[in-house]
Amino acid sequence: MATMKQVAEKAGVSTTTVSHVINNTRVVSEDARERVLSVIQELRYIPSAVARSLKNDRTHTIGMMIPNNSNPYFAEVIQGIEDASFKLGYNIILCNSYDDPKKQAAYIRVLMEKRIDGLILVSSGTDEDLTQLLANEGIPKVLVDREVTGVVADLIEADHVQGGYDATRYLIDLGHKKIACVAGPKTLLPSGGRVTGYLRALQEAGISFNPAYLIHSDFTSQGGFNSFQELLSRDDRPTAIFASNDLMAIGGICAANQANVKIPQQLSVVGYDDIALASFSTPPLTTISQPKHAIGQLTAQILVDRIANPESPMRREMLSSRLITRQSTSPPAEA
């Protein structure tokens, strides 16, 4: 790669002049400017971002830590973050913890070594290393969906309690009383919120909660497949299942098909997230739609605002979700 020294030598100017032309930091004669720009194009010189960051104390780079990039939900949130960040003049470095808190903390250290200007974190779970690392670092940060114990930061979240309530209430309004819930991991706040909404809807409708109808899984299609298999093998089989994300719902629909359980005639299924695949499942999936792109855009904007104004009051934003009805739900056969 060409260096600034080579550009200066070929253009017949000093390296300081080349720097002023690139950064527009001082008036340079038009003749010298044209020679420098011509040589830059000829040599395909690319200014060093590292050198710029050392001088300006800014890398214009944001680190993002997510728990699982195989989940389409995160892909759609990331798209919103990237779209907004690009417009705001920032690049993204993406790391994936695969739901491993130790790997999560290790990657955050790497991002900080890269001198990122800010951090977006969707936590894989809290441990002492993560809490201490984030609490001790003055780097601007925004948490998405999941708070981290002991860490004060801006937080963007969706109303998971209301979403779980709306999904269950819809099934109740269709006439279902045997409603199961395939939840995510017990340790994650979004999963807990959706279960809280599920239980609240049952209670308000006067439907007794059956503990056997609540299964905690792992937000994967395989986890949904296994959980639906377990529920459908019961003598007292549910007539409807609320799955806490679309991947588990889609895996569950596959399990129902293998068990010759017709959807929605014999089993209604509601998912959560409204990922792009939800409308292409067989049958198309009724789900709670999260504003994924909007979550991403708002996250990026708040982080850039925090970078510019580190002393401003902390923000906590909660976005609403909405029910999308498709062909995976109907009144129960006995209704």
C-alpha positions as a Markdown table, in Angstrom:
| # | Residue | x | y | z |
|---|---|---|---|---|
| 1 | Met | 0.0 | 0.0 | 0.0 |
| 2 | Ala | 1.2 | 3.5 | -0.8 |
| 3 | Thr | 2.2 | 5.7 | 2.1 |
| 4 | Met | 1.8 | 9.4 | 2.8 |
| 5 | Lys | 5.5 | 9.9 | 2.4 |
| 6 | Gln | 5.4 | 8.4 | -1.1 |
| 7 | Val | 2.5 | 10.7 | -2.0 |
| 8 | Ala | 4.5 | 13.7 | -0.8 |
| 9 | Glu | 7.6 | 12.8 | -2.6 |
| 10 | Lys | 5.8 | 12.2 | -5.9 |
| 11 | Ala | 3.8 | 15.4 | -5.6 |
| 12 | Gly | 6.8 | 17.4 | -4.6 |
| 13 | Val | 5.4 | 18.6 | -1.3 |
| 14 | Ser | 5.8 | 17.8 | 2.4 |
| 15 | Thr | 3.9 | 15.1 | 4.3 |
| 16 | Thr | 2.3 | 17.9 | 6.3 |
| 17 | Thr | 0.9 | 19.5 | 3.2 |
| 18 | Val | -0.5 | 16.1 | 2.1 |
| 19 | Ser | -2.2 | 15.8 | 5.6 |
| 20 | His | -3.7 | 19.2 | 5.3 |
| 21 | Val | -5.1 | 18.4 | 1.8 |
| 22 | Ile | -6.6 | 15.1 | 3.1 |
| 23 | Asn | -8.1 | 16.6 | 6.3 |
| 24 | Asn | -8.9 | 20.1 | 5.1 |
| 25 | Thr | -7.1 | 21.5 | 8.1 |
| 26 | Arg | -5.2 | 24.4 | 6.5 |
| 27 | Val | -5.4 | 26.4 | 3.2 |
| 28 | Val | -3.1 | 24.8 | 0.6 |
| 29 | Ser | -2.4 | 26.4 | -2.8 |
| 30 | Glu | -4.6 | 25.2 | -5.6 |
| 31 | Asp | -1.6 | 23.9 | -7.6 |
| 32 | Ala | -0.3 | 21.9 | -4.7 |
| 33 | Arg | -3.7 | 20.5 | -3.8 |
| 34 | Glu | -4.3 | 19.3 | -7.4 |
| 35 | Arg | -0.9 | 17.6 | -7.5 |
| 36 | Val | -1.5 | 15.9 | -4.2 |
| 37 | Leu | -5.0 | 14.7 | -5.2 |
| 38 | Ser | -3.7 | 13.5 | -8.6 |
| 39 | Val | -0.9 | 11.4 | -7.0 |
| 40 | Ile | -3.4 | 10.0 | -4.4 |
| 41 | Gln | -5.6 | 8.8 | -7.2 |
| 42 | Glu | -2.6 | 7.5 | -9.2 |
| 43 | Leu | -1.1 | 5.6 | -6.2 |
| 44 | Arg | -4.5 | 4.6 | -4.9 |
| 45 | Tyr | -3.5 | 5.9 | -1.5 |
| 46 | Ile | -5.8 | 5.2 | 1.4 |
| 47 | Pro | -5.4 | 7.4 | 4.5 |
| 48 | Ser | -4.7 | 5.4 | 7.7 |
| 49 | Ala | -7.8 | 5.3 | 9.9 |
| 50 | Val | -5.6 | 4.4 | 12.9 |
| 51 | Ala | -3.4 | 7.4 | 12.4 |
| 52 | Arg | -6.5 | 9.6 | 12.1 |
| 53 | Ser | -8.0 | 8.2 | 15.3 |
| 54 | Leu | -4.8 | 8.8 | 17.3 |
| 55 | Lys | -4.9 | 12.4 | 16.2 |
| 56 | Asn | -8.6 | 13.1 | 16.5 |
| 57 | Asp | -9.3 | 10.7 | 19.4 |
| 58 | Arg | -12.2 | 9.3 | 17.3 |
| 59 | Thr | -12.3 | 6.1 | 15.2 |
| 60 | His | -15.9 | 6.6 | 14.0 |
| 61 | Thr | -16.3 | 2.9 | 14.7 |
| 62 | Ile | -19.1 | 1.3 | 16.8 |
| 63 | Gly | -18.7 | -2.2 | 18.3 |
| 64 | Met | -21.8 | -4.4 | 18.4 |
| 65 | Met | -22.1 | -7.5 | 20.5 |
| 66 | Ile | -24.9 | -9.9 | 19.9 |
| 67 | Pro | -25.7 | -13.4 | 21.3 |
| 68 | Asn | -26.5 | -15.3 | 18.1 |
| 69 | Asn | -26.2 | -14.2 | 14.5 |
| 70 | Ser | -28.1 | -17.2 | 13.3 |
| 71 | Asn | -31.3 | -15.8 | 14.6 |
| 72 | Pro | -32.9 | -13.7 | 11.9 |
| 73 | Tyr | -34.3 | -11.3 | 14.5 |
| 74 | Phe | -30.8 | -10.0 | 15.2 |
| 75 | Ala | -30.0 | -9.8 | 11.5 |
| 76 | Glu | -33.0 | -7.4 | 11.0 |
| 77 | Val | -32.0 | -5.3 | 14.0 |
| 78 | Ile | -28.4 | -5.1 | 12.8 |
| 79 | Gln | -29.7 | -3.9 | 9.4 |
| 80 | Gly | -31.4 | -0.9 | 11.1 |
| 81 | Ile | -28.2 | -0.2 | 13.1 |
| 82 | Glu | -26.0 | -0.3 | 10.0 |
| 83 | Asp | -28.4 | 1.9 | 8.0 |
| 84 | Ala | -28.5 | 4.6 | 10.6 |
| 85 | Ser | -24.8 | 4.3 | 11.5 |
| 86 | Phe | -23.7 | 4.7 | 7.9 |
| 87 | Lys | -25.8 | 7.9 | 7.5 |
| 88 | Leu | -24.3 | 9.2 | 10.8 |
| 89 | Gly | -20.7 | 8.5 | 9.6 |
| 90 | Tyr | -19.9 | 5.4 | 11.7 |
| 91 | Asn | -18.8 | 1.9 | 10.8 |
| 92 | Ile | -19.8 | -1.3 | 12.7 |
| 93 | Ile | -17.6 | -4.1 | 14.0 |
| 94 | Leu | -19.9 | -7.0 | 14.8 |
| 95 | Cys | -19.1 | -9.8 | 17.3 |
| 96 | Asn | -21.1 | -12.9 | 18.1 |
| 97 | Ser | -20.9 | -14.5 | 21.6 |
| 98 | Tyr | -22.9 | -17.6 | 20.7 |
| 99 | Asp | -24.7 | -17.1 | 24.1 |
| 100 | Asp | -21.4 | -17.6 | 26.0 |
| 101 | Pro | -20.9 | -14.9 | 28.7 |
| 102 | Lys | -17.1 | -15.6 | 28.8 |
| 103 | Lys | -16.7 | -15.2 | 25.1 |
| 104 | Gln | -18.9 | -12.1 | 25.3 |
| 105 | Ala | -16.6 | -10.4 | 27.8 |
| 106 | Ala | -13.5 | -11.4 | 25.8 |
| 107 | Tyr | -14.9 | -9.9 | 22.6 |
| 108 | Ile | -15.8 | -6.7 | 24.4 |
| 109 | Arg | -12.2 | -6.4 | 25.5 |
| 110 | Val | -11.1 | -6.8 | 21.9 |
| 111 | Leu | -13.5 | -4.1 | 20.8 |
| 112 | Met | -12.2 | -1.7 | 23.4 |
| 113 | Glu | -8.6 | -2.5 | 22.3 |
| 114 | Lys | -9.7 | -1.4 | 18.8 |
| 115 | Arg | -10.6 | 2.0 | 20.3 |
| 116 | Ile | -14.3 | 1.9 | 19.3 |
| 117 | Asp | -16.1 | 5.1 | 20.0 |
| 118 | Gly | -19.2 | 3.3 | 21.4 |
| 119 | Leu | -20.7 | -0.1 | 22.2 |
| 120 | Ile | -24.0 | -1.7 | 21.4 |
| 121 | Leu | -24.7 | -4.7 | 23.5 |
| 122 | Val | -27.4 | -7.4 | 23.4 |
| 123 | Ser | -26.3 | -9.3 | 26.4 |
| 124 | Ser | -25.9 | -13.1 | 26.5 |
| 125 | Gly | -26.2 | -13.0 | 30.2 |
| 126 | Thr | -24.6 | -11.3 | 33.1 |
| 127 | Asp | -21.5 | -12.5 | 34.9 |
| 128 | Glu | -19.0 | -10.8 | 37.2 |
| 129 | Asp | -16.5 | -10.2 | 34.4 |
| 130 | Leu | -19.0 | -8.4 | 32.2 |
| 131 | Thr | -20.4 | -6.3 | 35.0 |
| 132 | Gln | -16.9 | -5.2 | 36.1 |
| 133 | Leu | -15.7 | -4.6 | 32.6 |
| 134 | Leu | -18.6 | -2.4 | 31.6 |
| 135 | Ala | -18.9 | -0.6 | 34.9 |
| 136 | Asn | -15.2 | 0.3 | 34.9 |
| 137 | Glu | -15.1 | 1.5 | 31.3 |
| 138 | Gly | -16.2 | 5.0 | 30.4 |
| 139 | Ile | -17.0 | 4.1 | 26.9 |
| 140 | Pro | -20.5 | 5.2 | 25.7 |
| 141 | Lys | -22.8 | 2.2 | 25.5 |
| 142 | Val | -26.4 | 1.3 | 24.7 |
| 143 | Leu | -28.0 | -1.9 | 25.9 |
| 144 | Val | -30.7 | -3.5 | 23.7 |
| 145 | Asp | -33.5 | -5.5 | 25.2 |
| 146 | Arg | -31.5 | -6.7 | 28.2 |
| 147 | Glu | -30.2 | -4.8 | 31.2 |
| 148 | Val | -26.9 | -5.7 | 32.7 |
| 149 | Thr | -26.8 | -5.7 | 36.5 |
| 150 | Gly | -24.7 | -3.0 | 37.9 |
| 151 | Val | -24.2 | -1.1 | 34.6 |
| 152 | Val | -25.7 | 2.3 | 34.0 |
| 153 | Ala | -26.4 | 2.8 | 30.3 |
| 154 | Asp | -29.0 | 3.8 | 27.8 |
| 155 | Leu | -31.5 | 1.1 | 27.2 |
| 156 | Ile | -33.7 | 0.3 | 24.2 |
| 157 | Glu | -36.3 | -2.4 | 24.6 |
| 158 | Ala | -39.7 | -3.7 | 23.3 |
| 159 | Asp | -42.7 | -4.2 | 25.6 |
| 160 | His | -42.3 | -8.0 | 26.0 |
| 161 | Val | -45.0 | -8.3 | 28.7 |
| 162 | Gln | -47.6 | -6.6 | 26.5 |
| 163 | Gly | -46.5 | -8.8 | 23.5 |
| 164 | Gly | -46.9 | -12.0 | 25.5 |
| 165 | Tyr | -50.2 | -10.8 | 26.8 |
| 166 | Asp | -51.5 | -9.9 | 23.3 |
| 167 | Ala | -50.5 | -13.2 | 21.8 |
| 168 | Thr | -52.2 | -15.2 | 24.5 |
| 169 | Arg | -55.3 | -12.9 | 24.6 |
| 170 | Tyr | -55.8 | -13.4 | 20.9 |
| 171 | Leu | -55.8 | -17.2 | 21.4 |
| 172 | Ile | -58.3 | -16.8 | 24.3 |
| 173 | Asp | -60.5 | -14.6 | 22.2 |
| 174 | Leu | -60.5 | -17.4 | 19.5 |
| 175 | Gly | -62.0 | -19.7 | 22.1 |
| 176 | His | -58.9 | -21.6 | 23.3 |
| 177 | Lys | -58.5 | -22.6 | 26.9 |
| 178 | Lys | -55.7 | -25.2 | 26.7 |
| 179 | Ile | -52.9 | -22.8 | 25.8 |
| 180 | Ala | -49.3 | -23.8 | 26.2 |
| 181 | Cys | -46.2 | -21.6 | 26.1 |
| 182 | Val | -42.8 | -22.5 | 24.7 |
| 183 | Ala | -40.6 | -19.8 | 26.4 |
| 184 | Gly | -37.0 | -18.9 | 25.9 |
| 185 | Pro | -34.3 | -19.3 | 28.6 |
| 186 | Lys | -35.3 | -18.4 | 32.1 |
| 187 | Thr | -32.3 | -16.1 | 32.5 |
| 188 | Leu | -33.2 | -13.7 | 29.7 |
| 189 | Leu | -35.4 | -10.7 | 30.4 |
| 190 | Pro | -37.3 | -10.8 | 27.1 |
| 191 | Ser | -38.3 | -14.4 | 27.7 |
| 192 | Gly | -39.4 | -13.6 | 31.3 |
| 193 | Gly | -41.5 | -10.7 | 30.1 |
| 194 | Arg | -43.3 | -12.7 | 27.5 |
| 195 | Val | -44.1 | -15.4 | 30.1 |
| 196 | Thr | -45.4 | -12.8 | 32.4 |
| 197 | Gly | -47.8 | -11.5 | 29.7 |
| 198 | Tyr | -48.9 | -15.1 | 29.0 |
| 199 | Leu | -49.7 | -15.7 | 32.6 |
| 200 | Arg | -51.5 | -12.4 | 33.0 |
| 201 | Ala | -53.8 | -13.1 | 30.1 |
| 202 | Leu | -54.7 | -16.5 | 31.5 |
| 203 | Gln | -55.4 | -15.1 | 34.9 |
| 204 | Glu | -57.6 | -12.3 | 33.5 |
| 205 | Ala | -59.6 | -14.8 | 31.5 |
| 206 | Gly | -60.1 | -17.0 | 34.5 |
| 207 | Ile | -58.1 | -19.9 | 32.9 |
| 208 | Ser | -56.1 | -22.0 | 35.4 |
| 209 | Phe | -52.4 | -22.2 | 34.7 |
| 210 | Asn | -51.2 | -25.7 | 33.9 |
| 211 | Pro | -47.5 | -25.9 | 34.8 |
| 212 | Ala | -47.1 | -28.8 | 32.3 |
| 213 | Tyr | -48.0 | -26.3 | 29.6 |
| 214 | Leu | -45.0 | -24.1 | 30.2 |
| 215 | Ile | -41.7 | -25.3 | 28.7 |
| 216 | His | -38.5 | -23.3 | 28.6 |
| 217 | Ser | -36.3 | -23.8 | 25.5 |
| 218 | Asp | -33.5 | -21.9 | 23.8 |
| 219 | Phe | -34.9 | -19.7 | 21.0 |
| 220 | Thr | -33.8 | -22.1 | 18.3 |
| 221 | Ser | -35.9 | -24.1 | 15.7 |
| 222 | Gln | -34.6 | -27.3 | 17.1 |
| 223 | Gly | -35.6 | -26.2 | 20.6 |
| 224 | Gly | -39.1 | -25.4 | 19.3 |
| 225 | Phe | -39.3 | -28.8 | 17.6 |
| 226 | Asn | -38.4 | -30.7 | 20.7 |
| 227 | Ser | -40.7 | -28.7 | 22.9 |
| 228 | Phe | -43.7 | -29.1 | 20.6 |
| 229 | Gln | -43.0 | -32.8 | 20.4 |
| 230 | Glu | -43.2 | -33.0 | 24.2 |
| 231 | Leu | -46.4 | -31.0 | 24.4 |
| 232 | Leu | -48.1 | -32.9 | 21.6 |
| 233 | Ser | -47.2 | -36.3 | 23.2 |
| 234 | Arg | -49.3 | -35.5 | 26.3 |
| 235 | Asp | -52.7 | -37.1 | 26.8 |
| 236 | Asp | -54.1 | -33.6 | 27.7 |
| 237 | Arg | -52.8 | -32.0 | 24.5 |
| 238 | Pro | -53.0 | -28.2 | 24.2 |
| 239 | Thr | -55.2 | -26.8 | 21.4 |
| 240 | Ala | -52.9 | -23.7 | 21.0 |
| 241 | Ile | -49.2 | -22.9 | 21.6 |
| 242 | Phe | -47.6 | -19.5 | 22.0 |
| 243 | Ala | -43.9 | -19.8 | 21.1 |
| 244 | Ser | -41.7 | -17.0 | 22.4 |
| 245 | Asn | -40.0 | -16.5 | 19.1 |
| 246 | Asp | -40.7 | -17.3 | 15.4 |
| 247 | Leu | -37.8 | -19.8 | 15.1 |
| 248 | Met | -39.3 | -22.0 | 17.8 |
| 249 | Ala | -42.7 | -21.7 | 16.3 |
| 250 | Ile | -41.5 | -22.7 | 12.9 |
| 251 | Gly | -39.6 | -25.7 | 14.4 |
| 252 | Gly | -42.8 | -26.5 | 16.3 |
| 253 | Ile | -44.9 | -26.5 | 13.1 |
| 254 | Cys | -42.5 | -29.0 | 11.7 |
| 255 | Ala | -43.0 | -31.2 | 14.8 |
| 256 | Ala | -46.7 | -30.9 | 14.4 |
| 257 | Asn | -46.6 | -31.9 | 10.8 |
| 258 | Gln | -44.5 | -35.0 | 11.6 |
| 259 | Ala | -47.1 | -35.9 | 14.3 |
| 260 | Asn | -49.9 | -35.5 | 11.7 |
| 261 | Val | -51.4 | -32.6 | 13.8 |
| 262 | Lys | -53.1 | -30.2 | 11.4 |
| 263 | Ile | -52.4 | -26.5 | 11.8 |
| 264 | Pro | -54.6 | -24.6 | 12.5 |
| 265 | Gln | -57.5 | -27.1 | 12.5 |
| 266 | Gln | -56.1 | -29.2 | 15.4 |
| 267 | Leu | -53.5 | -26.8 | 16.8 |
| 268 | Ser | -53.1 | -23.0 | 16.6 |
| 269 | Val | -49.6 | -21.5 | 16.8 |
| 270 | Val | -48.5 | -18.0 | 17.5 |
| 271 | Gly | -44.9 | -16.9 | 17.3 |
| 272 | Tyr | -43.0 | -13.8 | 18.3 |
| 273 | Asp | -40.7 | -11.3 | 16.3 |
| 274 | Asp | -42.3 | -11.5 | 12.8 |
| 275 | Ile | -39.0 | -12.4 | 11.1 |
| 276 | Ala | -39.1 | -12.4 | 7.3 |
| 277 | Leu | -39.5 | -16.2 | 7.3 |
| 278 | Ala | -42.8 | -16.0 | 9.3 |
| 279 | Ser | -44.9 | -15.1 | 6.4 |
| 280 | Phe | -43.4 | -18.0 | 4.3 |
| 281 | Ser | -43.9 | -20.8 | 6.8 |
| 282 | Thr | -46.6 | -23.4 | 6.0 |
| 283 | Pro | -49.1 | -22.2 | 7.0 |
| 284 | Pro | -48.0 | -18.5 | 7.3 |
| 285 | Leu | -47.4 | -17.7 | 11.0 |
| 286 | Thr | -49.5 | -15.5 | 13.2 |
| 287 | Thr | -47.0 | -13.6 | 15.3 |
| 288 | Ile | -46.2 | -10.6 | 17.4 |
| 289 | Ser | -44.3 | -8.2 | 15.2 |
| 290 | Gln | -41.4 | -6.3 | 16.8 |
| 291 | Pro | -40.2 | -3.0 | 15.2 |
| 292 | Lys | -36.8 | -4.5 | 14.5 |
| 293 | His | -35.5 | -2.0 | 12.0 |
| 294 | Ala | -36.8 | 0.9 | 14.2 |
| 295 | Ile | -35.1 | -0.6 | 17.2 |
| 296 | Gly | -31.8 | -0.7 | 15.3 |
| 297 | Gln | -32.1 | 2.8 | 14.0 |
| 298 | Leu | -33.0 | 4.3 | 17.4 |
| 299 | Thr | -30.2 | 2.4 | 19.0 |
| 300 | Ala | -27.6 | 3.8 | 16.6 |
| 301 | Gln | -29.0 | 7.3 | 17.0 |
| 302 | Ile | -29.0 | 7.2 | 20.8 |
| 303 | Leu | -25.4 | 5.9 | 20.9 |
| 304 | Val | -24.1 | 8.6 | 18.5 |
| 305 | Asp | -25.9 | 11.2 | 20.7 |
| 306 | Arg | -24.3 | 9.7 | 23.8 |
| 307 | Ile | -20.8 | 9.8 | 22.1 |
| 308 | Ala | -21.4 | 13.5 | 21.4 |
| 309 | Asn | -22.9 | 14.3 | 24.8 |
| 310 | Pro | -21.6 | 11.9 | 27.4 |
| 311 | Glu | -23.0 | 13.8 | 30.3 |
| 312 | Ser | -26.6 | 14.0 | 29.1 |
| 313 | Pro | -29.3 | 12.1 | 31.1 |
| 314 | Met | -29.6 | 8.4 | 30.5 |
| 315 | Arg | -32.5 | 7.3 | 28.2 |
| 316 | Arg | -34.8 | 4.3 | 28.5 |
| 317 | Glu | -37.0 | 3.8 | 25.4 |
| 318 | Met | -39.7 | 1.2 | 25.1 |
| 319 | Leu | -41.2 | 0.4 | 21.7 |
| 320 | Ser | -44.5 | -1.2 | 21.1 |
| 321 | Ser | -45.2 | -4.5 | 19.2 |
| 322 | Arg | -48.3 | -5.5 | 17.4 |
| 323 | Leu | -50.2 | -8.7 | 16.5 |
| 324 | Ile | -50.0 | -9.9 | 12.9 |
| 325 | Thr | -52.7 | -12.5 | 12.1 |
| 326 | Arg | -52.0 | -15.1 | 9.5 |
| 327 | Gln | -53.2 | -18.7 | 8.8 |
| 328 | Ser | -51.6 | -20.6 | 11.7 |
| 329 | Thr | -54.5 | -19.8 | 14.1 |
| 330 | Ser | -58.2 | -20.5 | 14.2 |
| 331 | Pro | -60.9 | -21.3 | 16.8 |
| 332 | Pro | -60.4 | -24.8 | 18.5 |
| 333 | Ala | -62.1 | -27.7 | 16.8 |
| 334 | Glu | -64.4 | -28.4 | 19.8 |
| 335 | Ala | -65.5 | -24.7 | 20.0 |
